[in-house]
């Protein structure tokens, strides 16, 4: 994170990023991803319902495989099946649940459904596409609410920082130390200070300690006081572009 003591003065979106905008961004990406997947599956699921053709499929093979995920390795169950469209054979493979795998014995048959416009697009379990779309929709909603909350939370911090820079009281404070925190793999650093009343404040965190090297203990730095009393370091929010004049209220 760059030291902005001598400029430039960031706008809202840049300030949002500096105050933790990565969190709502990641949540928003998940919301969009699940939303797009949900829309596609719901659309295809409705096609299966309206234009799908049910056919009898033969189970020709089945297998398992071990895959690694975020929660460790797990077993996936695969069933290979063959069905006919106007006496033309089509063969496909589907990932199924353990229960469905156990009942899909080689040589047995089951009902599948394919799309009339595209016989290669098939449902091994009737209605699974639409059901998956509904589930992805709930996942999108589940990420959407935290996205809005995170955007509001981080956005309010960014707004407070900008308003403090533009309208808050400018103060000189004294640097006391540069503590290291262990909330990340590499640790992070904050510039700490106290004001004339002995109140302590802290800068935004940075994993690069060199950013604070020009400000050893007992150095004086400039901060701006936010609406709720938080002190924002000029190196985090940038300098005030011009002095704000106070309008006169004298009517005489």
C-alpha positions, 0 to 999 in steps of 0.5 A: 500500500502506497504512502499518500502523504504527498498525494494523490488523494484517492476517490471513493472506489480507491479508498474502498479498496484501501479500507478492505474492499477485497472482501465485498469484491470476493463475495460479489464474485461468488454471488455473480458466479452462483447467479449465472450458474443458477440462471443457466441451470433453471433455463435448461431445466425448464427446457427439459420440462417442456421439450424433454423426451424420456427414454430408457437407458442401459447402464453399461459401466460404472466406476469411482475415483478419488478427488482432492478438494478443499476439505480433503479427498473424497470419492466421486461415483460415475455411471456410464449409460447408453440410450437411443434416439430414433434408433441412433445410440448415444452414450454418456457418463454422469456423476451421481450420489452414492445411493444412485450409484448402488442402484445403478447395476451394470445391465439394468435400465432406468429412465433418462431425459434428453432435449429434442433439439440436442439429443446429446444433452441428457439428464440421468436423474429426471429434474436434476437440472432444475433442482440444481438451478434452484440450489445455486439460486439459494447459494447466490442469495446466501452470498448476496446478502453478506455482499451488501452488508460487507459493501455497506460496512467497508463503504462507510469506512471509505466515506468516513475517511474521505469526509475526514480528509475533506472536512474533518479537523486536521491534527498533529500527533506523535508516533509511538511504535510500529507493532506487528500483528499475526492475523496473516501468514506474513504478519501485518504492520500498523503505525501507532500514535497518540494525540494531545489528549493521550488518545491512541490511533492507528493507521491501516494495516500493511504487510510491508513494514518499509512503508512506515520507515520514514516515521520512527517513534516521536515523529509528528504526523498529520491526521484528520478526525472523522465524524465518529472521532476516528483519526485517519492518517494522511498517508492512508487517505491523502492530503487535503486539496485545499483549506475549507473556509467556514461560512460566517453566521454573523448577521449584523 
